[in-house]
């Protein structure tokens, strides 16, 4: 019972609606169907359905009422794939008989749940739906929804385009969206109306989102695991983009940068399996985005974490004030540049192109026989070999640790980071507790090496504040930074030594 809904959701500014509806791809087909839709979403006061990953909706479409249950599935790059179960209703009343059948029968069989279901939020919007036949066997329903969500005494506008696959491959949705995006700013949207409604009625303020582990199992192929991991990194990236553009919390930028690093690391982990030409377009866009986000994050760390620790050592008050103003100005400039990049047409094309590439399994294009064979192997053996190789490389980089300079410690930090990311990706294939212990240890080691690297980078950033300063402000800041480093470095080296000894003694979890 029910059907699999495959839909690409895209948000757009209200000012761009006329441009979208004037696009030749939408105007070439039959006249669109226009109707007003009013939906009420039900749940218990404790949101039992939400916690179960299920949405229950009653929708009025003209004179007709339809009950819909949605659940399960996945979302990445704006592509929503969910189970959808519908039934017609005589009036606005839940049909318990139909809920008692199908995959969610056990959930709705609860008398306690039935007695506590109530309206929690509603949506009302005008839907303009174009049915687009691109070629034989390829049909897309393009639905433009404009209206609002109401719940908890609050309102939030709806302005989104949903591309639903009626026939053909899922990657065609992205190709269609990329054509539309040439004239209209379309951004993939991972949140459904239900998710937005729940957040609205609960008054939940947006928060930076950390990485969630990709769910792998030992029976997966190497190729399937690669796709699953990449979808998790794309979800992490997108979950933080709106908050980063709004500029309300530097943690959004930090999480976007972490997501991008995880994404690039996944390409390196699986790089030996797939031909470089297949991944080249994605790698180029990731390098561009890293170049936009990196300086902003560096200036965030410098001004908020490092500068306060040594600024008090700048004895001349005027020099200290001038230097702090210059550093904060550089931070604002770098953050504005990063926000422009994430709010750009190139970034939106990157997300859409990445989604299309994922949906089509683009990494396998041009793969030779050996690569196809490895890609079809179970992921477990590949994971263990990868972790062993990266573990060996990290241990090698840590030799004669006490005598290492900044450049050598930087290479060690990169090796530890590569091992940690690979461990994050594959940890679900192994015993939980041993994997968690080692990953915590690697995280701590990475933090220490990162702090040492930040201190080394601070010299470059201090000099970078000098272009607009007169007098001895930069020189005074440089002296203060050097003094702080001299007092700060010994404790870090002792922490690094202890963490390294513990790492070398730690038993592998693979």
C-alpha positions in Angstrom: 0.0 0.0 0.0 1.2 3.5 -0.8 3.8 4.8 -3.3 7.3 6.1 -3.3 7.3 9.8 -3.8 10.4 11.3 -5.4 10.5 15.0 -5.3 13.1 17.8 -5.6 12.2 20.8 -3.5 13.6 24.2 -4.3 13.1 27.5 -2.6 13.1 30.8 -4.4 12.6 34.5 -3.5 9.1 35.8 -4.1 10.6 38.4 -6.4 11.8 35.7 -8.8 8.4 34.0 -9.3 7.6 35.9 -12.5 10.9 34.9 -14.0 10.3 31.3 -13.2 6.8 31.1 -14.6 8.0 32.8 -17.8 10.6 30.1 -18.5 10.1 28.4 -21.8 10.2 24.9 -20.3 7.1 25.7 -18.2 5.3 27.7 -20.9 5.8 25.1 -23.6 3.4 22.5 -22.1 -0.4 22.6 -21.5 -1.9 25.3 -19.3 -1.1 24.8 -15.6 -3.6 23.6 -13.1 -4.2 26.2 -10.4 -5.8 25.4 -7.1 -5.9 26.4 -3.5 -4.8 23.8 -1.0 -5.5 23.9 2.8 -3.8 21.3 5.0 -4.0 20.5 8.7 -1.2 18.4 10.3 -2.0 16.2 13.3 0.1 15.0 16.2 -0.1 14.4 19.9 0.9 17.1 22.4 4.2 15.2 22.9 4.7 14.9 19.1 4.7 11.1 19.0 4.3 11.0 15.2 7.2 13.4 14.7 9.5 11.3 16.9 8.5 8.3 14.8 9.4 10.0 11.6 5.8 10.1 10.4 3.6 13.0 9.2 -0.3 12.8 9.1 -2.0 15.4 7.0 -5.6 16.1 6.1 -5.8 18.3 3.0 -8.7 20.1 1.3 -8.3 20.3 -2.4 -11.4 22.2 -3.8 -14.4 20.2 -2.4 -12.3 17.1 -1.8 -10.6 16.0 1.4 -7.5 13.7 1.2 -5.7 12.0 4.1 -2.0 11.5 3.6 0.6 9.7 5.7 4.3 10.2 4.9 7.3 8.6 6.4 10.6 6.9 6.0 12.8 7.6 3.0 15.7 10.0 2.7 16.6 13.5 1.7 19.8 15.0 0.3 20.5 17.8 -2.1 16.8 18.7 -1.9 15.7 15.3 -3.2 13.0 13.9 -1.0 12.2 10.2 -1.3 9.4 9.1 1.0 6.6 6.6 1.3 3.3 8.3 0.7 -0.1 6.7 1.6 -3.3 8.6 0.5 -7.0 8.0 0.8 -10.1 10.1 0.0 -12.3 11.3 2.8 -15.9 12.3 3.0 -15.1 15.1 5.4 -12.4 16.5 7.6 -12.1 13.6 9.9 -9.3 11.0 10.4 -10.0 7.7 8.7 -8.8 5.2 11.3 -9.7 2.2 9.2 -7.2 3.1 6.5 -4.6 4.0 9.1 -5.0 0.5 10.5 -3.6 -1.0 7.3 -0.1 -0.7 5.8 3.4 -0.2 7.3 2.3 2.2 10.1 -0.6 0.2 11.3 1.1 -0.6 14.6 1.8 3.0 15.3 -1.8 4.2 14.7 -3.3 1.1 16.5 -2.4 2.7 19.9 -5.6 3.9 21.6 -3.6 6.3 23.6 -2.3 7.9 20.4 -5.7 8.0 18.8 -7.2 9.8 21.7 -4.4 12.5 21.8 -4.1 13.4 18.1 -4.9 17.0 17.5 -4.2 19.8 14.9 -0.7 21.2 15.5 -0.2 23.5 12.5 -1.7 24.2 9.0 -0.6 25.3 5.6 -2.6 27.3 3.0 -1.2 28.0 -0.4 -1.9 28.4 -4.1 -0.4 25.7 -6.2 0.4 26.3 -9.9 1.2 22.9 -11.4 2.8 22.4 -14.8 2.9 18.9 -16.2 6.1 18.8 -18.4 6.7 15.9 -20.8 10.4 16.3 -21.6 10.6 13.2 -23.8 9.0 9.8 -24.1 9.2 8.1 -20.7 10.3 11.3 -18.9 7.6 13.4 -17.2 7.9 15.9 -14.3 5.2 17.7 -12.4 6.5 21.2 -11.5 4.4 22.7 -8.7 4.9 26.3 -7.6 3.5 26.8 -4.1 2.9 30.3 -2.6 1.2 30.9 0.7 2.0 30.4 4.4 2.4 28.0 7.3 0.6 28.9 10.6 1.2 27.3 14.0 1.8 28.3 17.6 0.4 31.8 16.8 3.2 32.4 14.3 3.3 32.6 10.5 6.0 31.8 7.9 5.8 32.3 4.1 5.9 29.5 1.6 7.5 30.1 -1.8 8.9 26.9 -3.3 9.0 24.8 -6.4 8.5 21.1 -6.1 9.6 18.9 -9.0 7.9 15.6 -8.7 9.1 12.7 -10.8 6.2 11.0 -12.6 8.3 8.9 -15.0 12.0 8.6 -15.7 15.2 8.6 -13.6 15.6 10.8 -10.5 18.7 12.6 -12.0 16.4 14.2 -14.6 14.9 16.3 -11.8 18.2 18.0 -11.3 18.8 18.4 -15.0 15.5 20.1 -15.2 16.2 22.3 -12.2 19.6 23.3 -13.6 17.8 24.5 -16.8 15.4 26.6 -14.7 18.2 27.9 -12.5 19.9 29.6 -15.4 17.3 32.5 -15.1 15.9 31.9 -11.6 17.7 31.7 -8.2 16.7 28.2 -7.1 18.1 26.7 -3.9 17.6 23.0 -3.0 15.5 22.7 0.2 15.9 19.7 2.5 13.2 20.8 4.9 9.6 19.7 4.1 6.6 21.8 4.9 5.9 19.5 7.8 9.4 20.0 9.3 9.0 23.8 8.9 5.6 23.6 10.5 6.8 21.7 13.5 9.6 24.1 14.1 7.2 27.0 13.7 4.6 25.8 16.1 7.2 24.8 18.7 9.0 28.2 18.4 12.2 26.3 17.6 15.0 28.8 16.7 17.4 27.5 14.0 20.6 26.1 15.4 24.0 25.2 13.8 23.9 21.5 12.8 26.8 19.1 13.4 27.7 16.2 11.3 25.6 13.0 11.6 27.3 9.7 11.0 26.5 8.0 7.7 24.6 4.8 8.3 26.6 1.9 6.7 26.4 -1.8 7.0 28.9 -4.5 6.1 26.7 -5.8 3.2 27.0 -2.5 1.3 29.1 -2.3 -1.8 32.0 0.2 -1.8 30.1 2.3 -4.4 26.9 2.4 -2.3 28.9 3.4 0.8 30.5 6.2 -1.1 27.1 7.5 -2.2 25.7 7.2 1.4 28.7 9.1 2.9 28.5 11.9 0.3 24.8 12.3 0.9 25.5 12.8 4.6 28.2 15.4 3.9 25.9 17.3 1.5 23.1 17.2 4.1 25.5 18.6 6.7 26.6 21.4 4.4 23.1 22.4 3.4 21.8 22.3 7.0 24.0 25.3 7.9 23.9 27.4 4.7 20.9 29.6 5.6 22.3 30.4 9.1 25.7 31.1 7.6 24.3 33.6 5.0 22.3 35.3 7.8 25.6 35.8 9.7 24.0 35.3 13.1 26.5 32.8 14.6 30.0 31.9 13.4 29.3 28.3 14.2 27.3 28.0 11.0 30.4 28.9 9.0 32.5 26.5 11.0 30.1 23.6 10.4 29.9 24.4 6.7 33.7 24.2 6.6 33.7 20.9 8.5 31.1 19.5 6.1 33.2 20.6 3.1 36.3 19.0 4.6 34.4 15.8 5.2 33.1 15.9 1.7 36.6 16.4 0.2 38.0 13.7 2.5 35.4 11.2 1.2 36.6 11.9 -2.3 40.2 11.2 -1.2 39.2 8.0 0.7 37.4 6.6 -2.3 39.7 8.2 -4.9 41.7 5.1 -5.7 38.5 3.3 -6.7 37.1 5.7 -9.2 38.6 7.5 -12.2 39.8 11.1 -11.5 37.9 12.4 -14.6 34.6 11.3 -13.0 35.1 13.4 -9.9 36.9 16.4 -11.5 33.9 18.8 -11.8 32.9 18.3 -8.2 36.5 18.6 -6.9 36.9 22.0 -8.7 33.8 23.4 -7.1 34.7 22.1 -3.7 38.2 23.8 -4.0 36.5 27.1 -4.9 34.2 26.9 -1.9 37.0 26.0 0.4 38.9 29.1 -0.8 35.9 31.2 0.1 35.1 29.7 3.5 38.7 29.2 4.8 39.8 32.8 5.3 36.6 33.7 7.0 36.9 30.8 9.5 40.6 31.7 10.0 39.8 35.3 10.9 36.9 34.1 13.2 39.4 31.9 15.2 42.0 34.6 15.2 39.8 37.5 16.5 37.6 35.5 18.9 40.1 32.9 20.3 43.7 33.9 19.8 43.7 37.7 19.8 42.0 38.0 23.3 44.8 35.9 24.7 47.7 38.1 23.6 46.1 41.6 23.1 46.6 42.5 26.7 50.3 42.2 26.3 50.3 45.1 23.8 51.4 47.8 26.2 50.5 50.9 24.1 46.8 51.4 24.5 46.4 53.2 21.2 48.4 50.5 19.3 46.2 47.8 20.9 43.0 49.5 19.9 44.2 50.1 16.3 45.3 46.5 15.9 42.0 45.1 17.3 40.0 47.3 14.9 42.1 46.2 12.0 41.7 42.5 12.9 37.9 42.8 13.3 37.7 44.7 10.0 39.6 41.9 8.2 37.2 39.4 9.8 34.1 41.3 8.6 35.5 41.5 5.1 36.3 37.8 5.0 32.9 36.9 6.3 31.1 39.1 3.8 33.1 37.4 1.0 32.2 34.0 2.3 28.5 34.9 2.6 28.5 36.2 -1.0 29.9 32.9 -2.2 27.3 30.8 -0.4 24.5 33.1 -1.6 25.8 33.0 -5.2 24.5 31.4 -8.4 27.7 29.4 -8.5 27.0 27.8 -5.1 23.4 27.0 -6.0 24.6 25.4 -9.3 27.2 23.4 -7.3 24.6 22.0 -4.9 22.2 21.1 -7.8 25.1 19.6 -9.9 26.3 17.6 -6.9 22.8 16.3 -6.3 22.5 15.3 -10.0 25.9 13.7 -9.9 24.9 11.7 -6.8 21.6 10.6 -8.2 23.2 9.4 -11.4 26.1 7.6 -9.7 28.5 9.9 -11.6 31.6 8.6 -9.9 31.4 5.3 -11.8 31.5 7.0 -15.3 34.5 5.8 -17.2 35.5 3.3 -14.5 37.6 0.4 -15.9 37.0 -3.3 -15.1 39.1 -3.3 -12.0 37.4 -0.2 -10.6 34.0 -1.6 -11.3 35.0 -4.8 -9.5 36.3 -3.0 -6.4 33.2 -0.7 -6.4 31.0 -3.8 -6.3 32.9 -5.4 -3.4 31.5 -5.3 0.1 32.7 -2.2 1.9 34.1 -3.9 5.0 37.4 -5.1 3.5 37.9 -1.7 1.8 37.3 0.1 5.0 39.7 -1.9 7.1 42.5 -1.6 4.4 41.9 2.2 4.2 42.0 2.7 8.0 45.1 0.6 8.3 46.9 2.6 5.6 45.9 5.9 7.2 46.9 4.7 10.7 50.3 3.6 9.4 50.8 7.0 7.7 49.8 8.9 10.9 52.3 6.9 13.0 55.0 7.5 10.5 54.3 11.3 10.5 54.6 11.3 14.3 58.1 9.9 14.5 60.6 12.0 16.5 57.7 14.1 17.6 59.7 16.2 20.2 62.1 17.4 17.5 59.4 18.4 15.0 58.9 22.0 13.8 55.7 23.7 12.6 55.8 22.3 9.1 56.3 18.7 10.3 53.5 19.1 12.9 51.2 20.4 10.2 51.8 17.3 8.1 51.1 15.2 11.2 47.9 17.1 11.8 46.7 16.4 8.2 47.5 12.7 8.6 45.5 12.6 11.9 42.6 14.4 10.4 42.5 12.0 7.4 42.5 9.1 9.8 39.8 10.6 11.9 37.5 11.4 9.0 37.9 7.9 7.6 37.2 6.5 11.1 34.1 8.6 11.3 32.9 7.3 7.9 33.5 3.7 8.6 33.0 3.4 12.4 29.4 2.0 12.1 30.9 -1.2 10.6 32.7 -2.0 13.8 32.1 -2.5 17.5 30.8 0.7 18.9 32.7 1.3 22.1 36.3 0.7 20.7 35.5 2.9 17.7 34.2 5.7 19.9 37.2 5.6 22.2 39.7 5.9 19.3 37.7 8.6 17.6 37.6 10.6 20.8 41.3 10.2 21.1 41.9 11.3 17.5 39.6 14.3 18.0 41.6 15.4 21.1 44.9 14.9 19.3 43.6 16.9 16.3 42.5 19.7 18.6 45.9 20.0 20.2 47.7 20.0 16.8 45.0 22.5 15.5 45.8 24.8 18.4 49.5 24.7 17.6 48.8 25.3 14.0 46.5 28.3 14.9 49.3 29.8 16.9 51.7 29.4 14.0 49.1 30.9 11.6 48.6 33.8 14.0 51.9 35.3 12.9 50.8 35.5 9.3 47.5 37.0 10.3 49.1 39.5 12.6 51.2 40.7 9.7 48.1 40.7 7.5 46.6 43.4 9.7 49.4 45.8 8.9 48.4 47.1 5.5 46.1 49.8 6.9 47.9 50.5 10.1 50.4 53.3 10.8 53.1 53.5 13.3 54.2 50.5 15.4 50.8 48.8 16.1 51.7 45.7 14.1 55.2 45.5 15.5 53.8 45.8 19.0 51.3 43.1 18.3 54.0 40.9 16.8 56.1 41.2 20.0 53.0 40.5 22.1 52.1 37.4 20.1 55.7 36.1 20.2 55.7 36.5 24.0 52.3 34.7 24.3 53.5 31.9 22.1 56.6 31.4 24.3 54.5 31.1 27.4 51.8 29.0 25.7 53.8 26.6 23.6 55.4 24.4 26.4 52.0 23.4 27.8 50.7 22.4 24.4 53.8 20.4 23.7 53.3 18.5 26.9 49.7 17.8 26.1 50.7 16.7 22.6 53.3 14.2 24.0 50.7 12.7 26.4 48.1 12.4 23.6 50.6 10.9 21.2 51.7 8.2 23.7 48.1 7.3 24.3 47.4 7.1 20.6 50.3 4.8 20.0 49.1 2.5 22.8 45.4 2.5 21.6 44.3 -0.8 20.0 42.8 -0.5 16.6 39.1 -0.9 16.3 39.1 -2.4 12.8 
